[in-house]
Amino acid sequence: MAASGVLRDPRTIGRLRLASQRLAGMEAASAPELVRWMTAMQAQDLPAALWAVGVRVPGAGLSQVRAAIDSGAVVRSWPMRGTLHLVAADDLRWMLDLTAERLTRSIAARHRQLEITWADVEKARDLALEHISAEGPVSRAALFKVFDDGGQPTQGQRGIHLLGSLCRHGWLVLGPLSGNQQLIAAFDDWIPTSRILEREEALAEFLLRYFHSHGPATLRDFAWWTQLPLTEVRRAFEDVRRGLVELEFEGTSYWLSPEVAALLDAGLPGARSVHLLPGFDEFVLGYTDRSPVLPPEHSDLIVPGGNGVFKKTVVAGGQVVGTWALQGTGPRAAVVPELFDEARPLGPAAEAALAKAGRRYTTFLAT
């Protein structure tokens, strides 16, 4: 690593994150390997999540990523922040053990508004498991009918809160794909083997894996990402910091793996790279402070109106420089970028890289 351990250029943070997130220089061999490496990948938009995996696995097609979910190697649930993520199947249980209780407390007021008691959750559990035991994995619509018929109303978000509770407590999990939806399975049937970690061990692993896959990042980034208490995070960090490298930028400590930090001396990849990332990608959403890769004046351009829906992003040299959309279908489909600063167009090399990235995306969809 650089001897000083001090970064002067925020663009360096973006390029280091490209390497950590397997977007430049380092490659994952398969979708399950990639998801395990990333630890957790935000996935409330399923098609976007499939591409978030595909863009990081050279040569992967849509069918390969879907197969990883259908096989049960990769699962989708609510491991943290009340938001759907993709995780490796045997990681989900220990993540839930770390995060579920705190999240349950944070939404207690909402459950009171929806008139959801613990007895209601247990009743919904029994209804769901009985139905799935007899019929197998079930669609959300069919499960909500089971709830309604069993005296557990699902209107007004009550159904999704019941489902979320059953998933957070390890009774249900989203299982095999059916089109662009996932069927809901019994947790223990779909994930027959889970790693069980003590809280201290689990938090240490969570920290190390986050900084390896998302670094350079801060402790506040991790605490926000997991919604674990910052005081607990700081205590746990003292046991793992020796396995990480510290870089300082503008007075703030950022942490990352020694392997990625070594690229500062060996040659940092990604200077001329262009990536077409999906909405909700970890490169943007994996941090509470996104300013090292996304200038604050452009934040509203990827979340128009602050409605929580993130647009697809064009990332050049580790910086978010615009958004993009796919226009047309089939062989006529084409990626159309919209740069933040039209007065500063991409150069010829970046234009060529953008065109290549566009072909990679359409090929992914077709395979």
N, C-alpha and C positions, 0 to 999 in steps of 0.2 A: 504494500500500500504506500501511498504518498507519505513521506517522512513526517510532514507537518500535521497531517490529519485534518487540515483545514481546507474547506472548499470555498472557492471564490465565485464560481459561476453556477447558477441554479440549473443550467442545462446539463451539468454533470450529474446532478441527482436524477434527472429524467433518464439519462443514458444508463446509469447504474441500475435503475429500476427495470429498464428493458431487459437487462441481463438477468436480474433476479427473477423476473416474471416469465422467463423463458421466451421472450420476444426477440432477443438478439443474442447471438454468440453461443448460447447454450440451448440444447434441444431436449425435448422429451420424446420418448419412443412410442408412447401410446396414450390414449385418453385417460385410462386409469392412473398411469404413472404421473401424468400432468396434474390431474386433480389432487392426487395425494401430495405432490410437491407444493401446489398452491395452498394447501391446507383447507381453504374454503373459498368458493367463488360465487359471488352474488348471482342469483338465478330466479328472480321473480318473473322475468320475461324468458320463457323457455327457449324460443328460437335464438334469442340473443346469447343465452348461456351456452347453447350448443356451439355457436360460432366462437365464443370466448375460449372454449376448449380447442376447437379446430384451428384457430389462428396460431395457436402455440404448439401444435403438433404437425411437423412438416409432412405433407402428403396426405393428411387425414381427410376423409370425406365425411359428410353428414351421417351416412349409414354407420360408419365406424364409431362415431361419438354416441349415436343412439344405441348401438349394440352394447356399449359400456354400461348404459343405464338399464337396458333390458336384461343384461346378465346379472345385475345386482352389484357389480363391482363399484359403480358410482351411484350414489343416492342423492335425493333432493329432499330437503326438509328445512325446518326452522331452527338451526343450531344456535343462532345468536341474533340480537337486534330485532327480533320479530320479523325477520326477512328471510325469504327462501335462499338457500345456498346449495351448491353442489359440494359434496364431500366424499371422501373414500368411505365405503360402507362400514369398515370396522373402526373408524374414527368417530362416528356419530354419537355413540353411546356416551363416551367420556366427555365429549363436547357438551352434550345436553346436561350431564351431571354437573358441569361447571357453571352453566349459564341459565338453566331453566328456572331455578328458584327466583333469581333476581328479576328475570323478565316477568314471571308470574306476578310478583309483587307490583311491578311497574304498571301492569294493566288491570290491577284489581278494581280500580274505580270504573273502568270501562265494562268489566264483567258485571259490576253491580248495576250499571245502566242497562245492560242487556239481560239482567235477571238470570245470570249464570252462577249457580252455587257449585260447591264441590260435589254435592249429591247429583247435580245435573251432569257434571263431567263424568262421574262414575256410571251414570245411567247411559250416557252416550257411548262410553267405552264398551259397556256390555252389549248394547245394540249393535255396534260396529263389529266387534269381534265375533259375535254369534253369526252375523250375516256373512262376514268374510270367511269364517270357518266352513260355512255351508256352500257358498257360491264362488269363493276365490276373490282376487282383487277386484275392486269395484270403482266405478267412476264417481266423481264428486257429486254429480246430480243424483245418481242412484243412492249414494250414501245419505245425502240430505233428505231424500224421500224416506229412507229408513228412520232417520231421526224424527222427521215430522210425524210419521205413522206411529212412532213409539212415544209420542208426547213431548218431544224436544224440538220446539219450533226453530226454524233456520232463517227466518226473514230478518232483514235489517242487520246483516253482518253477524247474527248470532251463530249461524251455521259455520262460518269460517273461523270464528273464535273457538267453537267447540272442537273443530278439526285441528286447529293449531294447538290447543291444549292437549289433545290426545297424542299428537306428534311430539310435542315438547316433553311429555312424560314417558315417551318410549313405548307407547302401545300401538301406534300406527306410523307408517312412513309412506311417502310417495314411491310407488314401485314401477312396474313396466309401463312403457309408452303405449298410447293408443291415439294415433294421429299426433296432433300437437297438444294433447292432454296426457296426464299421467293417471294411471289407476292407483287406488289407495290399497295398501297391503297391511297385513299384521306385521309389526316390527320384527318379532322373534322368528316369524316364518321367512321373511324376506332377508333378514340379516341374522343368520343362525349363529355367527361367531362375532363377538364384539370384544375389543380391547377394554379392559377395566383398569383405570388408573386412579390412584389416590389423588386428592385435590392438589396437593403440592406438586406431585409429579406431573399431573395433567397441565397445570398452569405453566410449569417450566417448559414442557414440550410445546405448548401453544405459543409461548413467547419465542422460542428458538425457531420454530418453523415459520412463524410470521416474519421475523426479521430476515431469515434466509430467503423466503419467497417474495417478500415485499420491500426489503431494504434498498436504499437507506430510508428509514422511517423512525419516528420518535415514539417514546413511551405513551404519549398522549394519543398518537395515531392508533396504537394497539388497544389502549383502553377504550377508545371510541369504537373501534372495529368490533370488539367483543362485547362492549358494554359491561365490562368487569370494573370494579372499583379501582381507581388510580392508586390509592394507597396500597391495596393488595398487590397490584401489578408491580409497584416499585419495590415492595419487599421481595417478591418472587424474582424480580430481575437481578437482584444481587447474587443469586445463585447461578445465573446463566451468563452474566455479562462477560466472563472470561472467554467464552466461546464466540464472541462477536467482536467486531471492529467498530470503533467510535470515530465518526467524522463530524467536524463542527462546521456549521454554516450559519452565518449571521448570529452567532452566540447560542445557537441551539444544537444539541447533540442528536445526531442521527446514527442509527445502528444498522449493521449489515453483516453478511457472512464474510469470513476471511477470503473465500474463493472469489467473490465478486469484488471485494475491495482490492485484491491483487491486480485486477484489470486496470487500475489507475496507473500501474507501472508497466504492465505487460501489453497494454493496448486496449482501450475501451471501445467496444463495438457500438454500432448503431448510429454513427454520425450522419450517414446518408440514408438511413432506413426510413421507409414510409409504411405505416401500418393503418389498416382500416379496422378499427375496433368497434365492437357492438356497443349499444347503449348499456349502461350499468356495468361497464367493464371494471375489473379490479385495478387497472392502471390509473383510473380516475377515482373510483369509489372506495378504494382500499385504504384511504387516509382521511383524517379529519381536516388536515391542511393540504389543499390541492394546489396551492400557489406555485410550488416549484415546477409543475408541469403545465399548469393552466393559469394564465394571468387572470387575476380577479375581475378585470374589466370585461373578460370574455365569458365568465361563468354563466351569465344569464343566457348566453347564446346556445349553450348545450342543455339548459333546463329552462326553456321558454316559459315565462310567467311564474317560475318557481313552483311548478306543479308536481315536482318530484319525478317526472318522466325524463330520463336522460337520453339525449340524441346520440346517434352513432358519431364517433370522432375520428378525424384524420390526425395521426400522430407522426410528425416528421422530426427525426433526430432527437426523440425523447420528449418533444413538446407538442401539446395539443394545438393545432393550427387551424382547425376548421371542423365542420361536420360533413356527413355524406349520406346519400340515400341511393337505393337501387331503383332504377326506373326501367320499366318494361319487364317482360317475362320471357322465359326460354332462351333461345339463342340470341334474341334481341336485347336481353337484359344488359344494362350498363350501369356502372357506378358513376354517380354525379356528385362531385365534391362542392362544398361551399366554404371557401376560405374566410377566416375572420377578417383578414386585411387583403382585399383584392388589389391594393396598390403594391403588394409584395408577393407576386405570383411565385410558384415553385419554379426552380431552375430546371434545365433539361434533364439532369440526372434524377431529380426528385420526381419529375413528371413521368419518367420512364418507370421509376420504382412504384409510383402510384398506379400506373396502368398494370404493372405486374401484380400488385396487391389486389386490384379489381378482378383480374383473371383468376387469381387464387380463390377469391370469394365465390365467384360464379361456379368454378370447378367444384368447390366444396359442396355447394348446394346440389350439384348434379350427381355427386357420387356418394 
